[in-house]
Amino acid sequence: MTERNPSHFKAPGNRPRWLLAAVLGAACVGAVQAAPEDAARLGSELTCVGADKSGNADGSIPPYSGKWLGVPPQVQFKGTGNHPVDPYPDEKPLFVITSANLAQYTEYLSDGQKALFKLYPQTYKMPVYPTHRDFRFADSVCEATRENASVARLVDDGEGVVGKTGGTPFPVPRSGLELLKNASTFTLRAWTEEYVSDNAYVLKDGNINWGRVHSRNLAPALQPGKVGDTVGNSSFYLNETLLPQRDKGEINTGTEFWNDKTEPRQSWRYDPGTRRVRQSPGYGFDMAFPGSGGSITVDEVRLFNGSGQRYDWKIVGKREMFIPYNTYRLHAANLKYADLLTPGHINPEAMRYERHRVWELEGTLKPGYRHLYGKRKLYIDEDTWFPMLADNYDNRGELWRTSMVNYFYAYESQVPQAGVGLYHDLNAGSYLAFNLINEQRNGYMLNKGGFSPRDFGPEAARRAGQ
């Protein structure tokens, strides 16, 4: 029997009056309709989704080329479900950042990256490769983004967006909440995803607690070529635990909406012990993510997801940073976990960093609201609107956890794909390597279709658990 709790999470207290500020200014939390003049800049000085087309002064960041859509001509890719193929297989690092030369590069690093060098001075390294900006989005993404540049607006205290799906809502963000929506709710991702991945929680002494999950995701509005309105369900998910053995058969499923205030996230859990499905009211925020051993919160999967209502968000600025990019090598089938998962941090030889421009977004916990993190910083790639790095601070203002997600452009979906997430607990000296696929027979299966809303939710969890 499915037990339902119809109550929605209601945040306590009165929200502060929203303030208006210019882009890159202080706390930008107002609801501003997009300006028609922004649309004219897309495709000229800006890419079709709002990144600066030009390179930087010293040439370390090249101008945007966007020369490839889908599979590059030199790549032999066998189709979705296979492990990703590196389009730059012969490149070598331009240089490697170590604790010995760290001072030369600190202005391009986050606090979390610098903390990892301090914790592991003998072993932590960052191989920096040539920067590439070679992949582009489909024409339908550009068209939807151009329309949003004129019509998209925030509603309901910034918790919802009215606009067009299939593109970026705010290609020229003027507030922290607009930038947050670009980087979370509206992130351009695959229409359907299915994969089995391994999760390794690496303890300080090098011992590993293993997890394994069968994940299925559906984002109806991101079906290729589809442009619609921001109404109804934005996405669905169903995650079935395969390991550890004690949790095998547990299923978490739910749906997201375009407006986190009027239609909060709905989630259900199937318990194989009782064979019952129960609703999980208020699922999200700083609840422990299932199967992570408490190492990450629900809302830091892919660095941030769900409602941003508990924080005041501001755009700190735009800056150049070394971030994980084009990380095909990290997901290769010939890379074994025993070689990859070293104590303290992942094997640096498998990593690839490039110099890119990012938006720095800062969230400060509102008075009267509760969360494990008193402050959060997200570093969002200008070309894709994906958060690449995150630093999370405790309620005393001390840096506690630092994270990164390793993206690569997926040829079959023609959008970047979230690969291995690395979540470091700087106090415990442990880290979670999330969504590993190297030793799985298949890689990520993207845009294959075959899912409908009935494949998710409480009844679907019950069917899957039988």
C-alpha positions in Angstrom: 0.0 0.0 0.0 1.3 3.4 -1.0 1.3 5.9 1.8 1.0 9.5 0.7 1.6 12.7 2.5 0.1 15.6 0.5 1.7 18.3 2.6 4.4 20.5 0.9 7.4 21.9 2.6 6.7 25.4 3.8 9.8 27.5 4.6 9.6 29.4 7.9 9.7 33.1 8.4 9.2 36.0 6.1 11.4 36.4 3.0 13.4 39.6 2.8 12.3 42.2 0.2 13.9 41.4 -3.1 16.6 43.9 -4.3 17.7 44.7 -7.8 21.3 45.0 -8.8 23.4 45.0 -11.9 25.1 41.9 -13.2 28.3 41.0 -11.2 26.9 43.2 -8.4 26.0 42.4 -4.8 23.1 40.2 -3.7 21.1 39.9 -6.9 17.8 38.3 -5.9 15.1 40.2 -7.7 12.8 38.9 -10.4 13.7 40.7 -13.7 12.3 40.0 -17.1 14.9 39.3 -19.7 15.8 42.3 -21.9 15.1 42.2 -25.7 18.5 43.7 -26.4 20.1 40.6 -24.9 18.8 38.6 -27.8 20.7 40.8 -30.3 24.0 39.9 -28.6 23.5 36.2 -29.0 25.4 34.8 -31.9 27.5 38.0 -32.4 29.7 38.9 -29.4 28.2 36.0 -27.4 27.6 32.4 -28.2 24.0 31.3 -28.8 23.7 30.5 -25.1 25.5 33.6 -23.7 29.2 32.9 -23.3 31.8 35.4 -24.4 33.0 34.3 -27.8 36.4 35.9 -27.6 39.5 34.4 -26.1 41.5 35.9 -23.3 44.4 38.3 -23.4 47.3 35.8 -23.4 45.6 33.2 -25.6 45.4 30.5 -23.0 41.6 30.6 -23.5 40.9 30.5 -27.2 38.0 32.0 -29.0 34.9 29.9 -29.2 34.9 27.7 -32.3 31.8 25.5 -31.9 33.1 23.6 -34.9 31.6 20.2 -33.8 28.0 19.1 -33.3 27.8 15.4 -32.4 30.6 13.1 -33.3 33.8 14.8 -34.5 35.1 13.6 -37.9 38.2 11.9 -36.4 36.3 10.0 -33.7 35.1 6.4 -34.1 32.2 6.2 -31.7 30.1 3.1 -31.6 27.0 4.7 -30.2 25.3 5.3 -26.9 26.0 2.9 -24.0 29.6 2.7 -25.0 32.3 4.3 -22.9 33.2 7.9 -24.2 36.0 8.3 -26.7 38.5 11.1 -26.3 38.7 13.5 -29.3 42.1 14.7 -28.1 43.8 11.4 -27.4 47.4 12.5 -28.1 47.5 15.7 -26.1 49.9 16.1 -23.2 49.7 18.5 -20.3 51.0 22.0 -20.9 52.2 21.9 -17.2 51.4 20.3 -13.9 50.4 22.3 -10.8 52.1 20.9 -7.7 52.6 22.2 -4.1 56.1 23.3 -5.3 54.8 25.7 -8.0 51.4 26.4 -6.5 52.1 30.1 -5.8 52.2 30.8 -9.5 48.6 29.7 -10.1 46.6 30.4 -6.9 44.5 33.2 -8.6 43.1 30.6 -10.9 42.1 28.1 -8.1 39.2 27.8 -5.7 39.6 27.7 -2.0 38.8 24.0 -2.1 41.5 23.2 -4.7 44.1 25.1 -2.6 42.9 23.2 0.5 43.6 19.9 -1.3 47.1 20.9 -2.1 47.6 21.8 1.6 46.2 18.5 2.8 48.1 16.3 0.3 51.3 18.3 -0.6 53.2 15.2 -1.8 50.5 13.6 -4.0 47.9 16.1 -5.1 48.6 17.5 -8.6 46.6 19.2 -11.4 47.7 18.4 -15.0 46.6 21.3 -17.1 45.9 20.7 -20.8 45.2 23.0 -23.8 41.8 24.6 -23.6 39.2 23.7 -26.2 35.8 25.3 -27.0 35.0 23.1 -29.9 31.5 21.7 -29.3 28.2 23.5 -29.9 24.5 23.1 -29.0 21.8 22.2 -31.5 20.0 24.9 -33.4 16.8 24.2 -31.4 18.7 25.1 -28.1 19.9 28.3 -29.7 16.4 29.2 -30.9 14.8 28.6 -27.4 17.6 30.6 -25.7 17.1 33.5 -28.1 13.4 33.6 -27.3 14.1 33.3 -23.6 16.4 36.3 -23.8 13.3 38.4 -24.5 10.6 36.7 -22.5 11.9 34.6 -19.6 11.3 35.9 -16.1 11.5 34.7 -12.5 8.3 34.3 -10.5 7.3 33.3 -6.9 10.2 34.8 -5.1 12.6 33.5 -7.7 11.5 29.9 -7.1 10.0 29.5 -10.6 10.7 30.5 -14.2 8.2 31.4 -16.9 9.8 30.9 -20.3 10.7 28.4 -23.0 12.1 24.9 -22.4 14.9 23.4 -24.4 17.3 26.4 -24.0 19.0 28.6 -21.4 16.5 30.9 -19.7 18.9 33.7 -18.8 21.8 33.9 -21.3 22.8 37.3 -19.7 22.0 36.7 -16.0 21.4 39.8 -14.0 20.9 38.2 -10.6 22.1 35.3 -8.5 18.8 33.5 -8.8 18.8 33.8 -12.6 22.3 32.3 -12.7 21.3 29.6 -10.3 18.3 28.6 -12.5 20.7 28.4 -15.5 23.0 26.1 -13.6 20.4 23.8 -12.0 16.8 23.6 -13.1 17.6 24.5 -16.7 20.9 22.8 -17.2 21.0 21.4 -20.7 21.4 17.7 -20.3 20.3 14.4 -21.9 16.6 13.8 -22.6 16.8 10.2 -21.2 19.6 8.7 -19.1 20.1 5.1 -18.0 23.2 3.6 -16.5 24.6 1.4 -13.7 27.4 3.1 -11.8 29.7 2.4 -8.9 30.1 4.7 -5.9 33.3 4.5 -3.9 33.5 6.1 -0.5 37.3 6.2 0.1 38.2 6.6 3.7 41.3 8.3 5.1 43.2 5.1 5.4 42.4 4.1 1.8 39.7 1.5 2.6 36.7 1.7 0.4 33.0 1.4 1.1 31.3 0.4 -2.2 27.9 1.2 -3.6 26.2 0.5 -6.9 23.1 2.1 -8.4 20.9 1.6 -11.4 19.8 5.1 -12.5 17.0 6.1 -14.8 16.2 9.8 -15.7 13.7 11.4 -18.0 13.5 15.2 -18.8 10.6 15.4 -21.2 11.2 19.0 -22.1 14.7 18.3 -23.3 13.7 15.9 -26.0 15.8 16.9 -29.0 14.2 19.6 -31.1 11.4 20.2 -28.7 10.6 23.7 -27.5 7.7 24.2 -25.1 6.6 26.2 -22.1 7.7 25.8 -18.5 4.6 24.0 -17.1 4.1 20.6 -15.5 6.9 18.2 -14.7 10.5 19.1 -15.6 12.1 15.8 -14.9 11.7 12.3 -13.4 14.2 10.0 -11.7 14.3 6.4 -10.3 17.4 5.0 -8.6 17.6 1.4 -7.5 20.3 0.4 -5.1 22.3 -2.7 -6.0 25.1 -2.4 -3.4 25.8 -2.5 -0.5 24.0 -5.8 0.0 22.2 -4.5 3.1 20.4 -1.8 1.0 19.9 -3.9 -2.1 16.5 -3.4 -3.6 15.8 0.1 -2.1 14.3 2.4 -4.7 14.1 6.2 -4.6 12.0 7.9 -7.2 10.4 11.2 -7.8 9.6 14.2 -10.0 10.7 17.8 -10.3 8.6 20.8 -11.5 9.4 24.1 -13.0 8.3 26.0 -9.9 9.8 24.9 -6.6 7.4 27.1 -4.6 4.1 26.2 -6.1 5.0 22.6 -6.9 7.9 21.3 -4.7 9.8 18.2 -5.6 7.9 15.0 -4.9 9.8 11.8 -3.9 9.0 8.3 -2.7 11.0 5.4 -1.3 10.4 1.7 -1.7 11.7 -0.4 1.3 12.4 -3.9 0.2 12.2 -5.1 3.9 8.6 -4.0 4.3 7.8 -4.0 0.6 6.0 -0.7 1.0 6.3 2.6 -0.7 6.3 5.8 1.3 6.4 9.4 0.3 9.5 11.3 1.4 8.1 14.8 2.3 10.5 17.6 1.9 13.1 15.4 0.2 16.1 17.5 -0.7 18.2 20.2 0.9 20.6 18.8 3.5 19.1 15.3 3.9 21.8 12.7 3.4 21.8 11.4 -0.2 20.9 7.6 -0.1 23.8 5.3 -0.4 26.5 8.0 0.2 27.2 7.1 3.9 26.2 10.7 4.8 29.1 12.1 2.7 26.9 14.3 0.6 23.6 16.0 0.9 20.7 15.5 -1.5 21.0 19.0 -2.9 24.7 18.8 -3.8 24.4 16.0 -6.4 25.7 17.5 -9.6 26.9 20.2 -7.1 23.5 21.8 -6.7 19.9 20.8 -7.4 16.4 21.6 -6.3 15.2 24.7 -4.5 17.5 27.5 -3.6 15.0 29.1 -1.2 17.2 28.7 1.9 20.0 31.0 0.6 20.5 34.5 -0.6 22.3 34.2 -3.9 24.7 36.7 -5.4 26.9 36.8 -8.5 30.4 37.4 -7.2 31.9 37.9 -10.7 33.4 36.2 -13.7 36.9 34.8 -13.5 39.4 32.5 -15.1 40.0 29.2 -13.4 41.5 25.7 -13.9 38.5 23.4 -14.0 38.0 19.7 -15.0 37.0 19.7 -18.7 36.8 17.3 -21.6 37.3 14.5 -19.1 37.0 11.6 -21.4 40.1 9.8 -20.1 38.7 9.6 -16.6 35.7 7.4 -17.9 37.7 5.0 -20.1 37.0 1.3 -19.8 40.7 0.4 -19.5 41.1 2.4 -16.3 40.7 0.2 -13.3 39.4 1.3 -10.0 42.5 -0.1 -8.2 44.6 2.4 -10.1 42.2 5.2 -10.0 41.1 5.4 -6.3 44.1 6.4 -4.3 44.0 7.6 -0.6 43.0 11.2 -0.1 42.1 11.9 -3.7 41.7 10.4 -7.1 44.8 9.5 -9.1 45.8 12.8 -10.7 47.1 11.1 -13.8 43.5 10.4 -14.8 42.4 14.0 -14.5 42.3 16.7 -17.1 42.0 20.4 -16.3 41.7 23.3 -18.7 41.6 27.1 -18.2 38.1 28.5 -18.7 36.0 31.5 -17.7 33.5 30.7 -15.0 30.8 32.6 -13.2 31.3 32.6 -9.4 28.0 32.3 -7.6 27.7 32.6 -3.8 24.8 31.5 -1.6 24.6 32.6 2.1 22.1 30.9 4.4 19.2 33.1 5.2 18.4 34.0 8.9 15.9 31.5 10.3 16.7 28.8 7.8 18.6 25.6 8.5 21.2 23.7 6.4 24.5 21.9 7.1 26.2 24.5 4.9 26.2 28.2 6.0 27.7 29.3 2.7 28.1 27.7 -0.7 30.2 28.7 -3.8 29.5 27.4 -7.2 31.9 27.9 -10.2 29.8 27.7 -13.4 31.3 27.2 -16.8 30.3 30.1 -19.2 30.1 27.9 -22.3 27.7 25.2 -20.9 26.1 26.7 -17.7 27.2 23.6 -15.8 28.6 24.0 -12.2 32.1 22.4 -12.4 33.4 23.1 -8.8 31.7 23.8 -5.5 33.0 24.8 -2.1 30.7 24.3 0.9 31.3 26.1 4.3 30.0 25.1 7.7 27.9 27.4 9.8 31.1 28.9 11.5 32.3 30.0 8.1 35.0 27.3 7.8 35.5 25.4 4.5 34.3 21.9 5.1 33.7 20.1 1.8 34.9 20.8 -1.8 33.5 19.0 -4.9 33.8 18.8 -8.6 31.9 17.1 -11.4 33.8 15.8 -14.5 31.9 16.6 -17.6 32.5 15.5 -21.2 30.5 16.3 -24.3 28.3 13.3 -25.2 28.2 12.9 -28.9 24.8 11.1 -28.9 23.0 13.7 -26.9 24.9 16.7 -28.2 25.2 18.1 -24.7 27.7 17.7 -21.9 27.2 14.7 -19.7 27.8 14.6 -15.9 30.4 11.9 -15.3 32.4 11.2 -12.1 31.6 13.5 -9.2 34.4 13.9 -6.6 33.2 15.0 -3.1 35.9 15.7 -0.6 35.4 16.0 3.2 38.4 18.1 4.2 37.9 17.4 7.9 37.6 13.6 7.6 40.2 13.2 4.9 37.8 11.1 2.9 36.1 11.5 -0.5 33.3 10.0 -2.5 33.9 9.1 -6.1 30.3 9.1 -7.5 29.0 7.7 -10.8 32.0 5.6 -11.8 31.5 3.5 -14.9 35.0 2.3 -15.8 34.5 -1.3 -14.8 30.8 -1.5 -15.9 30.2 -3.3 -19.1 28.3 -0.2 -20.5 28.7 3.5 -20.2 26.0 6.1 -20.0 23.0 5.3 -22.2 21.7 8.6 -23.4 18.8 9.9 -25.5 17.7 6.3 -26.3 14.1 7.1 -25.3 11.7 4.4 -24.2 10.8 6.1 -20.9 7.4 7.7 -20.0 6.2 9.3 -16.8 4.5 6.1 -15.8 8.0 4.5 -15.4 8.6 6.8 -12.4 6.8 7.5 -9.2 5.3 5.3 -6.4 3.6 2.7 -8.6 6.7 2.3 -10.7 8.7 1.8 -7.6 6.3 -0.9 -6.4 6.5 -2.7 -9.8 10.3 -2.5 -9.8 10.5 -3.8 -6.3 8.4 -7.0 -6.9 
